[in-house]
């Protein structure tokens, strides 16, 4: 058993979206994703820069004797076999000696999926402390690409015998049964970047009627049912054996990829015969495959809900960054739904802390402590506005937004996780024109709508079926759940930038960031702005991670200005030096 007297933990996640977080049980967590510091989108590098940034901002005495929790998705649990791309064995050895730290690893008894589940438990518990009641009959579902020893879906339930613990109900293994890999390999088949562009499929799926006839759509439905049945019927298979010295079964992984690519190619060939298309466009292929795989993941989750008689559910794992899938789950269960906003691997190591030490502070996801100073070492001519007071910052931003300008804002600590939560965001009135213009100056694809940031008092004015909104616990604040848009809002030109069409239906949805505290900076901006909601999208150009420093912000803004032919874009920074 671990000594819990020292509640300090350094939580390291290896692999995709590598990261490091430090928490000692007293002060706010501090943490960074490596991509924010090395500038490489979805970086898989060992998070040395993140660790060093934490060391610069945390007193040495607090690091002394801390536990180091290491989360990963490898088949081996021995650090000496971890690949050097993801893990620096020598650096870790020096770090442990320097601060007398103890290394805590995953094992067959507590795996990557277990860490995901306990991280989501920590998030949920944080909300119960604020008065939210959790039903005792609550399941936890983890679904991602894969975890240790090819685990792909795990189902848990709150333990009745051990309060504060989870009981494993079922574990499914095998790359060929992975919903995450189905989505990932569809991405590369369609000519997009794996582990980066998966989110675009929801945009392409919504355009299915523009690209495919009703007869073709019926074929795609049939194909999605066929793939669903194949995955589901295979889920009772035996756990595959792994070699302890290998971090993954690369041959099996490649085999699944080739198999899916072959299946997708056959689907397109069958569809071409119906549509009489010789050279299908990328839009035709992406909307068709997007429709199929989205149907598959929704169908599989419906079967999981039915098979395990799930009434209340907490979701984690990369698959649940799929906001439409989360809405599908919401419509299939009777009770509460909670989605961990750190659904990807960034949050898994936090689950290790929760398991072995205790509660984690999930009240705020802005973990990235940073210095915002106007004394930036860069020559620039772009009009950057530095302000020293919160009042001036809010007033400046509101005035620009009300003039229908595009406002990049930077203040406070940087967001941890994939969503910009208005500390490093681009804000604007929620029109389709503004979405197109923001995408233009950022060199982004225009396929997806943007998310609305909205005060709680306006939620019932913008979103339909308020009973569904109220069944979501703690997740509506993080843009990980979609809700139906009211009809009058969906028809208004003022709000076309934040609505997303359901495929094959005359309904629209949006994925809100609901702000409940009007005393925060974004709360005050929303209170003063002349709109029920604003666009909130991350402040960064295409291929660049969410921005960390003033230097990063000024440089990225300069790239925006090169395409800002209407001179609508602004950068406003609230200094803290």
C-alpha positions as CSV (number, residue, x, y, z in Angstrom):
1,X,0.0,0.0,0.0
2,X,1.1,3.6,-0.7
3,X,1.8,6.0,2.1
4,X,-1.1,8.6,1.8
5,X,0.4,11.0,4.2
6,X,2.1,12.9,1.4
7,X,-0.7,13.8,-1.0
8,X,1.6,15.3,-3.6
9,X,1.5,13.6,-7.0
10,X,3.1,14.2,-10.4
11,X,0.7,12.7,-13.0
12,X,2.4,11.8,-16.3
13,X,0.5,10.6,-19.4
14,X,2.6,9.0,-22.1
15,X,1.7,8.7,-25.8
16,X,-0.9,10.7,-27.7
17,X,-1.5,14.2,-26.1
18,X,1.3,13.5,-23.6
19,X,1.1,15.7,-20.5
20,X,2.1,16.3,-16.9
21,X,0.0,17.5,-13.9
22,X,1.1,18.3,-10.3
23,X,-1.3,18.4,-7.4
24,X,-0.6,18.3,-3.7
25,X,-4.1,18.3,-2.3
26,X,-4.0,22.0,-1.2
27,X,-3.3,24.4,-4.0
28,X,-4.9,24.4,-7.5
29,X,-3.4,21.7,-9.9
30,X,-0.8,22.9,-12.3
31,X,-0.4,21.0,-15.6
32,X,0.5,21.2,-19.3
33,X,0.0,19.2,-22.4
34,X,3.4,18.8,-24.2
35,X,1.9,20.1,-27.5
36,X,1.3,23.5,-25.9
37,X,5.0,23.9,-25.1
38,X,6.7,22.2,-28.1
39,X,4.2,23.5,-30.7
40,X,3.6,20.1,-32.2
41,X,-0.1,19.3,-32.5
42,X,-1.2,16.2,-30.7
43,X,2.4,15.6,-29.6
44,X,3.4,12.1,-28.4
45,X,6.8,13.2,-27.2
46,X,7.9,12.4,-23.6
47,X,6.5,15.4,-21.7
48,X,9.8,16.7,-20.4
49,X,8.9,20.4,-21.2
50,X,5.7,20.0,-19.2
51,X,7.5,18.5,-16.3
52,X,10.1,21.3,-16.3
53,X,7.4,24.0,-16.5
54,X,5.8,22.4,-13.4
55,X,9.2,22.4,-11.6
56,X,9.7,26.1,-12.4
57,X,6.3,26.9,-10.8
58,X,6.2,24.6,-7.8
59,X,8.3,24.9,-4.7
60,X,11.0,22.2,-4.4
61,X,9.7,21.3,-1.0
62,X,6.3,20.4,-2.4
63,X,7.9,18.1,-5.0
64,X,10.0,16.3,-2.4
65,X,8.7,12.8,-1.7
66,X,5.9,13.1,-4.2
67,X,4.5,10.1,-6.1
68,X,4.9,9.9,-9.8
69,X,2.0,8.3,-11.5
70,X,2.6,7.1,-15.1
71,X,-0.3,6.3,-17.4
72,X,0.1,4.7,-20.8
73,X,-1.6,2.3,-23.3
74,X,1.3,-0.1,-23.7
75,X,0.9,-3.9,-23.5
76,X,4.0,-4.1,-21.2
77,X,4.0,-2.7,-17.7
78,X,7.8,-2.6,-17.4
79,X,9.4,0.8,-17.9
80,X,12.6,-0.7,-19.3
81,X,10.5,-1.9,-22.3
82,X,8.7,1.5,-22.8
83,X,9.7,2.9,-26.2
84,X,12.1,5.9,-26.0
85,X,9.8,8.0,-28.2
86,X,7.3,8.1,-25.3
87,X,9.4,7.6,-22.1
88,X,12.8,8.9,-21.1
89,X,14.1,6.3,-18.6
90,X,17.3,8.2,-17.7
91,X,15.4,11.5,-17.1
92,X,12.9,9.8,-14.9
93,X,15.6,8.1,-12.9
94,X,17.3,11.5,-12.3
95,X,14.0,13.1,-11.4
96,X,13.2,10.5,-8.8
97,X,16.6,10.8,-7.2
98,X,16.5,14.6,-7.2
99,X,13.2,14.8,-5.3
100,X,13.1,11.4,-3.6
101,X,10.0,10.5,-5.6
102,X,8.3,7.1,-5.8
103,X,7.2,5.7,-9.1
104,X,3.7,4.3,-9.3
105,X,2.8,2.3,-12.5
106,X,-0.2,0.7,-14.1
107,X,-0.5,-3.1,-13.8
108,X,-2.9,-5.9,-14.8
109,X,-4.7,-5.1,-11.5
110,X,-5.1,-1.4,-12.3
111,X,-5.0,-0.7,-16.0
112,X,-5.2,2.3,-18.4
113,X,-9.0,1.9,-18.6
114,X,-9.3,1.7,-14.8
115,X,-7.4,5.0,-14.6
116,X,-9.8,6.6,-17.1
117,X,-12.8,5.4,-15.0
118,X,-11.3,6.7,-11.7
119,X,-10.5,10.0,-13.3
120,X,-14.1,10.4,-14.3
121,X,-15.1,9.4,-10.7
122,X,-12.9,12.2,-9.4
123,X,-14.6,14.7,-11.7
124,X,-18.0,13.6,-10.6
125,X,-17.1,13.6,-6.9
126,X,-15.9,17.2,-7.3
127,X,-19.4,18.1,-8.3
128,X,-21.1,16.1,-5.5
129,X,-19.2,18.3,-3.1
130,X,-21.0,21.2,-4.6
131,X,-24.4,19.6,-3.9
132,X,-25.0,17.5,-7.0
133,X,-26.6,14.2,-6.1
134,X,-25.4,11.0,-7.8
135,X,-27.6,8.0,-8.3
136,X,-26.2,4.9,-6.6
137,X,-27.2,2.8,-9.7
138,X,-24.5,4.5,-11.9
139,X,-22.3,2.8,-14.5
140,X,-19.0,4.0,-15.8
141,X,-18.1,3.3,-19.5
142,X,-14.6,3.7,-20.9
143,X,-14.1,3.5,-24.7
144,X,-11.1,4.6,-26.7
145,X,-8.6,3.4,-29.3
146,X,-7.1,0.8,-26.9
147,X,-5.5,0.5,-23.5
148,X,-3.2,-2.0,-22.0
149,X,-3.3,-5.5,-23.5
150,X,-5.8,-4.4,-26.2
151,X,-8.6,-3.3,-23.8
152,X,-11.1,-1.3,-25.9
153,X,-14.3,-1.0,-23.9
154,X,-14.7,-1.4,-20.1
155,X,-17.8,-1.1,-18.0
156,X,-17.9,-0.4,-14.2
157,X,-20.4,0.2,-11.5
158,X,-20.3,2.2,-8.3
159,X,-19.4,-0.4,-5.6
160,X,-22.0,-1.1,-3.0
161,X,-19.5,-2.9,-0.7
162,X,-16.6,-0.4,-1.0
163,X,-17.8,3.2,-1.0
164,X,-15.7,5.4,-3.3
165,X,-14.6,2.5,-5.4
166,X,-15.6,1.0,-8.7
167,X,-16.4,-2.6,-9.5
168,X,-15.4,-3.9,-13.0
169,X,-18.5,-5.3,-14.7
170,X,-17.0,-6.2,-18.1
171,X,-13.9,-5.7,-20.1
172,X,-13.6,-6.2,-23.9
173,X,-10.3,-6.7,-25.6
174,X,-9.1,-6.7,-29.2
175,X,-8.2,-4.0,-31.8
176,X,-10.9,-5.3,-34.1
177,X,-13.5,-4.4,-31.5
178,X,-12.3,-0.9,-30.9
179,X,-14.6,2.0,-31.7
180,X,-11.7,4.4,-31.5
181,X,-9.7,2.6,-34.1
182,X,-12.8,2.3,-36.3
183,X,-13.0,6.1,-36.3
184,X,-9.2,6.6,-36.5
185,X,-8.7,4.4,-39.6
186,X,-11.7,5.9,-41.3
187,X,-9.9,9.2,-40.9
188,X,-6.8,8.1,-42.7
189,X,-8.9,6.3,-45.4
190,X,-10.6,9.6,-46.1
191,X,-7.2,11.4,-46.5
192,X,-7.3,13.2,-43.1
193,X,-4.8,13.0,-40.2
194,X,-5.3,10.2,-37.7
195,X,-5.7,11.3,-34.0
196,X,-6.3,14.9,-35.2
197,X,-9.1,15.2,-37.7
198,X,-11.6,12.7,-36.4
199,X,-13.9,15.5,-35.1
200,X,-14.5,16.7,-38.7
201,X,-16.6,13.6,-39.5
202,X,-19.5,15.1,-37.7
203,X,-19.5,18.0,-40.1
204,X,-19.2,15.8,-43.1
205,X,-21.9,13.4,-41.8
206,X,-24.4,16.3,-41.6
207,X,-23.9,16.9,-45.3
208,X,-24.8,13.4,-46.3
209,X,-28.0,14.5,-48.1
210,X,-26.0,16.9,-50.2
211,X,-23.8,14.1,-51.5
212,X,-25.8,10.9,-51.6
213,X,-29.2,9.9,-52.8
214,X,-31.9,8.3,-50.6
215,X,-31.1,4.9,-52.2
216,X,-27.4,5.4,-51.4
217,X,-28.2,6.4,-47.8
218,X,-30.1,3.1,-47.4
219,X,-27.1,1.2,-48.6
220,X,-24.9,3.1,-46.1
221,X,-27.4,2.2,-43.3
222,X,-27.2,-1.4,-44.3
223,X,-23.3,-1.3,-44.2
224,X,-23.3,0.3,-40.8
225,X,-25.6,-2.4,-39.4
226,X,-23.3,-5.1,-41.0
227,X,-20.2,-3.6,-39.3
228,X,-22.0,-3.1,-36.0
229,X,-23.1,-6.7,-36.0
230,X,-19.6,-7.9,-36.8
231,X,-18.1,-5.8,-33.9
232,X,-20.8,-6.7,-31.4
233,X,-20.9,-10.4,-32.1
234,X,-17.1,-10.6,-31.7
235,X,-17.1,-8.9,-28.3
236,X,-17.4,-12.2,-26.4
237,X,-14.1,-13.4,-27.7
238,X,-11.2,-14.4,-25.5
239,X,-8.6,-11.9,-24.2
240,X,-5.6,-11.9,-26.6
241,X,-2.3,-12.9,-25.2
242,X,0.5,-10.3,-25.4
243,X,4.3,-10.4,-25.3
244,X,5.5,-8.7,-22.2
245,X,8.5,-7.1,-23.9
246,X,6.5,-5.3,-26.6
247,X,4.6,-2.1,-26.1
248,X,2.0,-3.1,-28.7
249,X,1.1,-5.7,-31.2
250,X,2.0,-3.7,-34.3
251,X,1.2,-6.6,-36.7
252,X,-2.3,-7.0,-35.4
253,X,-2.8,-3.2,-35.4
254,X,-1.8,-2.9,-39.0
255,X,-4.0,-5.9,-39.9
256,X,-7.1,-4.1,-38.5
257,X,-6.2,-0.9,-40.3
258,X,-5.9,-2.7,-43.6
259,X,-9.1,-4.6,-43.0
260,X,-11.0,-1.4,-42.3
261,X,-9.5,0.4,-45.3
262,X,-10.6,-2.6,-47.4
263,X,-14.1,-2.5,-46.0
264,X,-14.4,1.3,-46.6
265,X,-13.2,0.9,-50.2
266,X,-15.8,-1.7,-50.9
267,X,-18.5,0.5,-49.4
268,X,-17.5,3.4,-51.7
269,X,-17.4,1.1,-54.8
270,X,-20.9,-0.2,-54.0
271,X,-22.1,3.4,-53.5
272,X,-20.6,4.5,-56.8
273,X,-22.7,2.0,-58.7
274,X,-25.9,3.5,-57.2
275,X,-24.8,7.1,-57.6
276,X,-23.2,6.6,-61.0
277,X,-20.1,8.3,-59.9
278,X,-16.7,7.6,-61.5
279,X,-14.5,9.9,-59.6
280,X,-16.0,10.6,-56.2
281,X,-15.1,13.9,-54.5
282,X,-13.5,14.0,-51.1
283,X,-16.8,15.4,-49.7
284,X,-18.7,12.4,-51.2
285,X,-16.3,9.9,-49.6
286,X,-16.0,11.7,-46.2
287,X,-19.7,12.3,-45.7
288,X,-20.5,8.6,-46.7
289,X,-17.8,7.0,-44.5
290,X,-18.6,9.5,-41.7
291,X,-22.3,8.5,-41.8
292,X,-21.4,4.8,-41.6
293,X,-18.9,5.0,-38.7
294,X,-21.1,7.4,-36.7
295,X,-24.0,5.1,-37.1
296,X,-21.8,2.2,-35.9
297,X,-20.5,3.8,-32.7
298,X,-24.0,5.0,-31.8
299,X,-25.4,1.5,-32.5
300,X,-22.7,-0.2,-30.4
301,X,-23.3,2.2,-27.5
302,X,-27.0,1.5,-27.7
303,X,-26.2,-2.2,-27.4
304,X,-23.9,-1.6,-24.4
305,X,-26.6,0.4,-22.6
306,X,-29.1,-2.4,-23.2
307,X,-26.8,-5.3,-22.4
308,X,-25.8,-3.9,-19.0
309,X,-29.1,-2.3,-18.2
310,X,-27.6,1.2,-17.8
311,X,-29.8,3.9,-16.4
312,X,-27.2,6.5,-15.2
313,X,-23.8,6.7,-16.9
314,X,-20.4,8.4,-16.7
315,X,-18.3,8.4,-19.9
316,X,-14.6,8.6,-20.4
317,X,-12.0,7.7,-23.0
318,X,-11.3,9.3,-26.4
319,X,-14.5,8.1,-28.1
320,X,-16.5,10.4,-25.9
321,X,-15.0,13.6,-27.4
322,X,-17.6,12.7,-30.0
323,X,-20.3,15.1,-28.9
324,X,-23.1,13.6,-31.0
325,X,-22.4,10.2,-29.6
326,X,-22.7,11.7,-26.1
327,X,-26.1,13.1,-27.0
328,X,-27.1,9.7,-28.4
329,X,-26.3,8.2,-25.0
330,X,-28.3,10.9,-23.3
331,X,-31.4,10.0,-25.4
332,X,-30.9,6.3,-24.7
333,X,-30.7,6.3,-20.9
334,X,-33.4,7.3,-18.4
335,X,-31.2,9.0,-15.8
336,X,-28.1,11.1,-15.4
337,X,-25.2,11.4,-17.9
338,X,-21.7,12.8,-17.1
339,X,-18.9,13.1,-19.6
340,X,-15.4,13.7,-18.4
341,X,-14.2,16.8,-20.3
342,X,-10.7,15.3,-20.2
343,X,-12.0,12.2,-22.0
344,X,-8.7,11.6,-23.7
345,X,-5.5,10.2,-22.3
346,X,-4.6,13.5,-20.6
347,X,-7.0,12.7,-17.8
348,X,-6.0,9.1,-17.2
349,X,-3.1,9.7,-14.9
350,X,-5.4,11.8,-12.7
351,X,-7.4,8.6,-12.1
352,X,-4.3,7.0,-10.7
353,X,-4.0,9.8,-8.2
354,X,-7.7,9.4,-7.3
355,X,-7.2,5.6,-6.8
356,X,-4.0,5.7,-4.7
357,X,-4.1,9.1,-2.9
358,X,-7.6,10.6,-2.9
359,X,-9.8,13.5,-4.2
360,X,-8.5,15.6,-7.1
361,X,-9.5,19.3,-7.6
362,X,-11.6,19.3,-10.8
363,X,-13.3,22.7,-10.1
364,X,-11.3,24.4,-12.9
365,X,-9.6,22.9,-16.0
366,X,-7.3,25.9,-16.5
367,X,-4.2,24.2,-15.1
368,X,-1.5,26.0,-17.2
369,X,0.1,28.6,-15.0
370,X,1.7,31.3,-17.3
371,X,3.1,34.8,-17.2
372,X,1.3,37.3,-19.4
373,X,3.6,40.3,-19.8
374,X,3.6,43.1,-22.4
375,X,7.4,42.9,-22.4
376,X,7.5,40.3,-25.1
377,X,10.7,39.6,-27.0
378,X,9.4,39.9,-30.5
379,X,9.1,42.7,-33.1
380,X,5.5,43.1,-34.3
381,X,3.4,45.6,-36.0
382,X,-0.1,44.0,-35.5
383,X,-2.4,46.0,-33.1
384,X,-2.1,44.0,-29.9
385,X,-4.0,45.5,-26.9
386,X,-2.4,45.0,-23.5
387,X,-4.5,45.9,-20.6
388,X,-3.7,45.9,-16.9
389,X,-7.1,45.7,-15.3
390,X,-9.9,43.2,-15.5
391,X,-12.5,46.0,-15.9
392,X,-10.7,47.5,-18.9
393,X,-10.2,44.0,-20.4
394,X,-13.9,43.3,-20.2
395,X,-15.0,46.7,-21.5
396,X,-12.5,46.5,-24.5
397,X,-13.7,43.0,-25.5
398,X,-17.4,43.8,-25.2
399,X,-17.0,47.0,-27.3
400,X,-15.2,45.1,-30.1
401,X,-17.7,42.2,-30.1
402,X,-20.7,44.6,-30.2
403,X,-19.1,46.2,-33.3
404,X,-19.1,42.7,-34.8
405,X,-15.3,42.3,-34.7
406,X,-13.4,39.1,-34.1
407,X,-11.6,39.2,-30.7
408,X,-8.8,36.9,-29.6
409,X,-8.5,36.9,-25.8
410,X,-5.8,35.7,-23.5
411,X,-5.9,36.0,-19.7
412,X,-5.3,33.9,-16.7
413,X,-4.1,30.3,-16.7
414,X,-4.1,28.2,-19.9
415,X,-6.6,25.5,-20.5
416,X,-5.8,21.8,-20.0
417,X,-7.5,19.5,-22.4
418,X,-8.8,20.0,-25.9
419,X,-11.3,22.9,-25.3
420,X,-10.5,26.5,-25.1
421,X,-12.6,27.7,-22.1
422,X,-12.4,31.5,-22.8
423,X,-8.9,32.0,-21.3
424,X,-7.3,31.5,-24.7
425,X,-10.2,31.9,-27.1
426,X,-11.6,33.7,-30.1
427,X,-14.9,35.4,-29.3
428,X,-17.4,36.8,-31.7
429,X,-21.1,37.2,-32.4
430,X,-22.5,33.8,-33.5
431,X,-23.2,34.3,-37.2
432,X,-22.3,32.0,-40.0
433,X,-20.3,34.8,-41.6
434,X,-18.1,35.2,-38.5
435,X,-17.5,31.4,-38.4
436,X,-16.4,31.5,-42.0
437,X,-14.2,34.5,-41.4
438,X,-12.5,33.1,-38.3
439,X,-11.8,29.8,-40.2
440,X,-10.4,31.9,-43.1
441,X,-7.9,33.9,-41.0
442,X,-6.9,30.7,-39.1
443,X,-6.6,28.6,-42.3
444,X,-9.0,26.1,-40.9
445,X,-11.5,23.8,-42.6
446,X,-15.1,25.2,-42.6
447,X,-16.9,21.9,-42.2
448,X,-17.8,22.3,-38.5
449,X,-19.9,24.9,-36.7
450,X,-18.5,26.6,-33.6
451,X,-19.5,26.2,-30.0
452,X,-21.7,28.8,-28.1
453,X,-20.6,30.1,-24.8
454,X,-23.7,31.1,-22.9
455,X,-24.9,32.3,-19.5
456,X,-27.1,29.8,-17.7
457,X,-30.0,32.3,-17.7
458,X,-30.3,32.1,-21.5
459,X,-30.0,28.3,-21.8
460,X,-33.8,27.7,-22.0
461,X,-34.1,30.5,-24.6
462,X,-31.5,28.8,-27.0
463,X,-31.8,25.1,-26.2
464,X,-34.9,22.9,-26.5
465,X,-35.9,20.0,-24.1
466,X,-34.5,21.6,-20.9
467,X,-35.2,18.3,-19.1
468,X,-32.4,16.7,-21.2
469,X,-30.1,19.6,-20.4
470,X,-30.7,19.1,-16.7
471,X,-29.9,15.4,-16.8
472,X,-26.3,16.2,-17.7
473,X,-24.1,16.4,-14.6
474,X,-21.2,18.8,-14.6
475,X,-20.4,18.4,-18.4
476,X,-22.5,21.2,-20.0
477,X,-19.8,23.7,-19.0
478,X,-17.2,22.0,-21.3
479,X,-18.5,21.7,-24.8
480,X,-18.6,17.9,-24.7
481,X,-22.4,17.4,-25.0
482,X,-24.8,18.6,-27.7
483,X,-28.4,19.7,-27.1
484,X,-31.2,20.5,-29.5
485,X,-31.6,24.1,-30.6
486,X,-34.9,25.8,-30.2
487,X,-36.7,26.2,-33.6
488,X,-36.8,30.0,-33.6
489,X,-33.1,30.2,-32.8
490,X,-32.2,27.7,-35.5
491,X,-34.1,29.9,-38.0
492,X,-32.4,33.1,-36.9
493,X,-29.5,34.5,-39.0
494,X,-28.0,35.8,-35.8
495,X,-27.2,32.2,-34.6
496,X,-26.3,30.2,-37.7
497,X,-22.7,30.0,-36.6
498,X,-23.4,27.7,-33.6
499,X,-26.0,25.3,-35.0
500,X,-25.3,21.9,-36.4
501,X,-27.8,20.0,-38.6
502,X,-28.8,16.4,-37.7
503,X,-28.3,14.2,-40.8
504,X,-31.7,13.2,-42.4
505,X,-33.6,15.4,-40.0
506,X,-34.9,19.0,-39.9
507,X,-33.4,19.5,-36.4
508,X,-30.3,21.3,-35.2
509,X,-28.0,21.0,-32.2
510,X,-25.2,23.0,-30.5
511,X,-22.5,22.0,-28.0
512,X,-22.6,24.7,-25.3
513,X,-20.2,26.0,-22.7
514,X,-22.7,27.0,-20.1
515,X,-21.3,29.7,-17.7
516,X,-23.0,29.6,-14.3
517,X,-20.9,32.1,-12.5
518,X,-21.6,35.7,-13.7
519,X,-18.7,37.0,-11.6
520,X,-16.0,35.5,-13.8
521,X,-14.4,37.4,-16.6
522,X,-16.3,35.5,-19.3
523,X,-19.5,35.8,-17.2
524,X,-19.2,39.5,-17.2
525,X,-18.4,39.7,-20.9
526,X,-21.5,37.6,-21.6
527,X,-23.6,39.8,-19.3
528,X,-22.7,42.9,-21.2
529,X,-22.6,41.6,-24.8
530,X,-25.5,42.3,-27.0
531,X,-26.3,38.6,-27.7
532,X,-27.7,35.6,-25.9
533,X,-24.4,33.7,-26.6
534,X,-21.1,34.2,-28.3
535,X,-18.9,32.0,-30.5
536,X,-16.1,30.4,-28.5
537,X,-13.3,28.7,-30.5
538,X,-9.7,28.2,-29.6
539,X,-7.3,31.0,-30.4
540,X,-4.8,29.3,-32.6
541,X,-4.2,29.0,-36.4
542,X,-4.5,25.6,-38.2
543,X,-1.9,23.1,-37.1
544,X,-1.0,25.1,-34.0
545,X,-2.0,24.0,-30.4
546,X,-3.8,26.3,-28.1
547,X,-1.4,29.1,-27.3
548,X,0.7,29.2,-24.2
549,X,2.7,32.4,-24.1
550,X,2.4,36.0,-25.1
551,X,5.1,35.3,-27.7
552,X,2.9,32.5,-29.1
553,X,-0.1,34.7,-29.2
554,X,1.5,37.7,-30.9
555,X,3.1,35.4,-33.5
556,X,-0.1,33.6,-34.3
557,X,-2.1,36.8,-34.4
558,X,0.5,38.1,-36.9
559,X,-0.3,35.1,-39.1
560,X,-4.1,35.9,-38.8
561,X,-3.6,39.5,-39.8
562,X,-1.9,38.4,-43.0
563,X,-5.4,37.1,-44.1
564,X,-7.5,39.6,-42.2
565,X,-8.4,41.7,-45.3
566,X,-11.4,43.3,-43.5
567,X,-9.2,44.2,-40.5
568,X,-11.8,42.7,-38.1
569,X,-9.4,40.7,-35.9
570,X,-8.0,41.9,-32.6
571,X,-5.9,40.5,-29.8
572,X,-6.6,41.6,-26.2
573,X,-4.3,40.4,-23.4
574,X,-4.9,40.9,-19.7
575,X,-1.4,41.2,-18.2
576,X,-0.5,39.6,-14.9
577,X,3.1,40.8,-14.3
